[in-house]
Amino acid sequence: MSSSSTIFALSSGRPPSAIAIVRVSGPAAGEAVRRLTGGVPAPRLARYATLRDSRGEPLDEAVVLWFPAPASATGEDVAEFHVHGGRAVLAAITDSLLKIDGLRPAEPGEFTRRAFENGKLDLTDAEGLDDLIHADTDHQRRQALRQLKGLLGDKAESWRRQIIEASALIEAGIDFSDEGDVPDDLTQPAFDKIIALRSAIEETLAASAQSERLRDGLVVAIAGAPNVGKSTLLNRLARREAAIVSPHAGTTRDVIEVHLDLDGYPVTLLDTAGIRETDDPVEQEGVRRARARAGDADLVLWLLDATSKSCDDREATLNAAVSAKGRAELWFVRNKVDATAATRSGMTFGHPRHDISAANGEGVAELVAALGRFADSFFGLGEGAVITRARHRALLRDTADGLDRATGLPDLPLELAAEELRAAIHSLGRLVGRVDVDDILDVIFREFCIGK
């Protein structure tokens, strides 16, 4: 990506559409406006114009906006053409722009990358913008918007400045320790500041324990023996026929995924093969995959058949525990309670239990409400949850560890403490994109849409 070139792209949805926006950014943006409209409008004022090609033939009637540098989204000269969103219109405009020297189509994320390189966004802001574009649920949208507004970036930059100030005091104590005008206790205020900063960063890490998982969502696996109603429950929760329901054991051979919006939280629901001993090699593979996916899930709903005499036996519990190994929490769900004596939800062998009928919906609303509460607790969202990516957590962890090493040993030489502070400053610089981030820029920006 070269900022010396001028880029353009469709910055709105796929055609056809009522209105489409073609954005141009770079040193030749003004020339593009002149070539297509005959002149450049006043900055930041919409102007109605007829767009014409190089032969003077009209292309479309458009609204044109002009944002001269540096007061633009990218920090460069930017022009926008608001045109009709027909494919032929956009093809003609694209062809005309390609004929202007210095113009080329934008690559994915190139507009946002230029905004980052020109100081309009820090790296956490850019990541928030990407998350906002890809948000599917309300909680994802709200978290991304908070990130875009600088919730983490502003905190990190403030922490970075304070560590730099503390580091300056410590290094002054090193360099001028034999000078008469340097107080003997010069370093103590610096260490007090560092201890307070470390506490603030640790609180942020703790408050955001699972918040970065919101981008990927909560994974809930429905598991259990064959014919207990797993696919029926999946369909009930998805409110559509997502899985085949059959009275024959072994119908579900592979893992079926359904993505849901649960009270604003993204949830991936997994319908797994019935777990049992079998000689069928295909079903054996399905059982293996079912156990693996259940073990990787955040929550396992282990279905039991309330009409079966072995509904609550130890073998079912053992199977459930084996399948829910790892990080997964385990709930028991007794299905088909409409066909047996009514009971109420409670506990089974120390795990939460819900009594439902997936066929007629009895108890399902209560189960969904419990899932919503679990998601709310799992993600731990709140004003203190500012971490949205594993990258953020790793760099904040490095920063906190560096501050801990700088202050944790009472006899640590000041030179080593100063070096630990420099490492912490460097970690926060990488977080916001101030230093040494070339290795991650391409990874981050290539995930963006073309035109953003």
N, C-alpha and C positions, 0 to 999 in steps of 0.2 A: 504494500500500500504506500503510495507516494502522495504527500500533501501538496506537491507542486502541480499535480494534475487537477482537473475539474471533473467532478463525478456527478452523475445523475441517475435517478431511479424512480420507479413508481413507488410512492410511499403510502399508498392506501391499499384497499383490498383488491382481490383478483377481479379482473373484468369478466363480464360486463357489470357496470354499476352506474348509478345515477350520476355521481360525481367521482372523479379521480384526481389525485394530487401527484404531480411530477415535481420532484425536488432536485435542485441543482446546487452544488456547493463547491467553491474554489475560486481561483483568480479570474477565470473566464466566465463566471456566472453572469456578470453584467453584460458581456458580449452576447451571451445566449439570449438574454432578454431583448437586447437591441435587435438582434437578427430576427427574432420571431415576432416582435411587436412594434419595432420601429423606434423605441425609446425606453428609458428606464423610469419607472414610476417613482414618486416620492417614497422615502423609507417608511416602512410599516403602515402604509395606507393602501387599501385594496383598490385596484384599478381594473376597469372592464376594458378588454382589448380583443381584437381579432388576431389570432395567431396565423402567420403565413410562412410558407416554405421558401426555399432559396429562389424560386421562380416567381414569388409573389402570389401564389395560389393560396386561398384561405384553407386553413386546417380545421379550425374550430373557434367558437366564441368562448372566452375564458376570463377568469378573474386572476390577476397577476399580483404577486406580493414580492417586495424587494427588502432584504435585510442586509445592509452593508456591514462588513467587519468593523470592529469585533463584536458588535451588538447583535449576535445571531446565535442560533442553537449550536453551531459547530465552531464559532469563533472566526469563520471565514465569510466571504461574501456568499449569501444564500438567496436563491430565487425559488419561488413556488408558482406553478401553473395549476390552477384549479379548473379542470376541463371536464367535458362529458366523458363518462367511463366506458365508452364503446371500444372494442378491440381494434377496429380500424383507426379510430381517432388516436389511440395510444401508439399504435404502430407507426402512424405518420409523424407524430411528434418525436418519437424515438429516432426515426430515420433522419429527421431534420437536425436533431441535436448531434447525432453521430457525424454529420457533415461539418460541424464547427471544430476548428483546430483546438486541440487541448482537452476536448471532452471525451469521456469514456464512461461506460456503465459502472455503477458502484458494485463493490463486493459486499458480501454479508457483513453487517455491522460497521461498515466503513464510516457512515455519518457519525455514529456514536463514538467510534474510535477517534475521529478527528476532534470531536468535542472533548474527549478525555485528554488528548495530546495538547489541546489549546487551553486547558485549564478550566473548561466549563463544567466538567464533572470529575469527581475522583473515581477510583476503580469500584468502590462499593456502590456509588450512585449508579454507575453503568450496569453493574450486576442487578441492582434493584429495578432498573428500567427493563432489562431482559426478563426478569421474573414477572414484572407487571404485564408485559406483552403475552407471556405464556400462562398467566394465572387463569385457572379454571373455576376456582371457588372464591367465595367472599373473603375467607380468612387469608388465602393466598394473595388476593388483591390488596388487602389492607396491610399485610406484612411487607409486600413489595413496595407499596406507596410510601410507607414509613422509611424504608431503606433508600428509596429514590430521593426523599427529602433530606437525607443526610444523617439519619439517626445514628448509625454506626460510624460513618465517616467523620462526622463532627466530633463524636466522642474520641475516636482514635487520634484525630489531629490534635485535640486538646491534651490528651494524655502524652502524645509525642512531644509537644511543646514543653510540658511540665517536666518530662524526663530530661529534655535538653537543658532546661534551666538548672535542674538538680545536678546534672552531669557537669555543667560549667562550674558550679560551686566546688564540686569534688576535685575537678582538674585544677582549679585555682589553688585549692589547698595543697595539691601535689607540686605545682610549679612554683608557688610563692610561699612555701611553708617556712622559709628562713627569712622572710621579709617582716619587718616590724609592724607594718600597717595591715597585715592579714590576721584576723582574729584566730585564736587557737581553736575555737569551736565552730569554725567556718563550715565544716562538713556535717555537723549534727542536724541543722535545718534541712539539708539536702536529704539525709537518710530518713528523716521524719516524713518528708514529702514522698519519697519512694515507697515507704511502708504504706502510706495512705493510698497511693496509686495502685499498688499491688492488691490491696483489699478491694478497691473499686473494680478492678479487672476481674478478680476472682468472683465477686458478686455478679458481675455480668455473665461470666461463664456458667455459674450455677443457675441463674435465672433463665438462661437460654439453653437449658440442658438438651432439649429435643427440637428447638425451634427450626433448625436447618432441615429437619426431616419434613417440614411442611411442604417443601418444594416437590418431594417425591410422594408424600402421602402416607397414610396409615395402611398397613397390609394386614388383612383379616382373613384367616384360612378357615373354611368350613370342613371339618374332618370327622371321621367316624367309620363305623362298619358299613357294609353295603346295605342299601334299602332302608336307611333310617330317615331319609327325607332331605339329604344335603342339597340336591339340585332343586327340589321344591322350595326350600328356604332361600336359595340363591335367587330364584325367579321372583319370589315374594318380595325380597329386599330390592331387587333391581326393577320391579314393577313391569317386567316383560319376560318373554320366553327366551332366556339367555342360554339355558341348558336343557338337554333332553331329559324328560322324566319318564322312567320305565319301571315296572315292577320286577324286571329281571336284574339279578345281581351282576355287577361288572359293566353296566352300561357306560358309565363315565370311565374312560381309559386314560385321559390326559387331564391336565390342570386347566380349568376354564377361568378366565379373568374377566371381571366386570368392574368398571370404574364408576364410583358413585360420588355425589356431593352430599355429605352427611352434615347437616347444620353448618354449612360453610367449610367443612373440612374435606379434603380429598381422601377417598378411601378406595383401595383396590381389594375387591372381594374375590377370594379364590374358592372354587368348587373343586375338590380333589376326589380322586378315585377312592372307592370304599376299601378300607384297610382290613385285609384278611389274608389267611394263608391260601395260596392257589397254585395250581400246576400250569396254568396258562401263562406262557412267557410274556405275552403282551400285557396281560393284567398285572403280572409281577412287576413289569416296568412302570405301570401306572401307580402301583402301590409304593414303589421306591420313590417316584417323583412326588407323590402325595406326602410321604414322610419328610422328604427334603424341603418341600415348600412350606409345610407346616412348621418345621424347625426354624426356618428363616423368617417366619411371619412375626408380627408384633403381638398378635392376639390369635389364639386358636379357639374356635367354637366347636367343641367336641359334642356331636349329636348322639343322643341316646334314644332308642325307641321305647316310649313309655308303655307300650303294650307288651313288650318282651319281658319274660320272667327274669332274664339276666341283665335287665336295664342298668342296675346299679352295682353290678358285681365288680370284683377286684380286677378281673381280666380287662374289662373296659377301661378302668382307671389306669392300669399299667400301660395299655396301648396308647391312651391319651397322653400320658406323661412322656413316653418314648417319642411320640410324634411332635410334642410341643417342647422339645429340648431346646437349649440355647436361650435366646432372649425372650421368647414368646411367653405371654401370660395365658393361662388356661381357664376357660369357662366351660361348664357343662350346660348343654341345652337339651332338655327332655322334650322330644317332639311327639306329636300324636296324642296329646293329653285330652283331646276331644273324644277319644275312643276308650278312655279309661277313667277311673275315679279321679276327680279334680284334686290337684294339690297346688301348693303355692311355691313360688320361687324361693330359694334359700341357699344352702350350701351343700355341696357333695364332696366328701373327703377333703374338706378344707378349701375348696374352690367355689367361686360363685356359680349358682345354678339358676337357669331360667326355664320355666315351663311354657311351652308354646304349642300351637298347631299351625304348621306351615301351610297346611291345606286350606284352612278357613281364616287364618290370620289371628287367631286367638293368642294373646300374649306377645305378638310380634311388635306392636307399638311400644310396649314396655322394654323389649329387647333393644329396639332402635334407640330409645331414650338412654338406655344404659350405655350403648355404644357411643352416643354423643358425649356423655359425661366422661367416658374413658378417653375419647379423642381429646377433649378439652384438657384433661389432666395430663395426657401423654405429651402433647405439644407444649404445654405450660406457657401459653401465650399471655402476654401482658406488656405493660410499658417497659419492663426491664428486659424483655426478650428481643435482642437486637441482632443476634447471630443468625444468618440465613444460609450459610454455606460451610461445608467442612473446612474450606480454605481459611475462612474467618476464624473458626475455632482453633485451628492449628497455630496460626500466627499469634492470636491472643494468648494461647497456652505458652508459646515460646517466650512471649513478652513477660508474662507473669513469672515464668521460671527464671528468666534472666534477672528480674527484680528481686526474686527470692534469693538467688545466689549472691547478688550484690549486697544484701543486707543480712543474710542468714548466718554468716560466720563472723563473730565479733573480732577475730584476729585477722580477717582477710585484708591483705595490703590494699591501699587505696588504688593502686594501679590496676589491680585485678577487678576491683569493684567498678572502676571507670570503664574497663573493657566490657564487663557484663552489661552496663548501661548502654554502651554503644551498640551492642547486639540487640538489646530491647528496642532501641530507637530504630534500628534497621528493620526489625520485624514489623513494627507499626508502619514504617515507611512502605514496606511491601504490601501491607494491608490496604492502604489507600492509593497505592500506585506511585509513590514518590520516588522510589529507588528500586533498581534491580528487578524489574517485572517483565522484561522482554520475553522471558521464557513462558509466561502464562497469558500474554496479551492475545496471541493468535488463538489459543484455546478458548478464551472467554468470548472474543468478538465473532468468531466463526459460527457461534450458536445463534447469533442474531438473524433477523430477517433481512433480506435485501431491501434497501430503502430506509433502514433504520440505523 
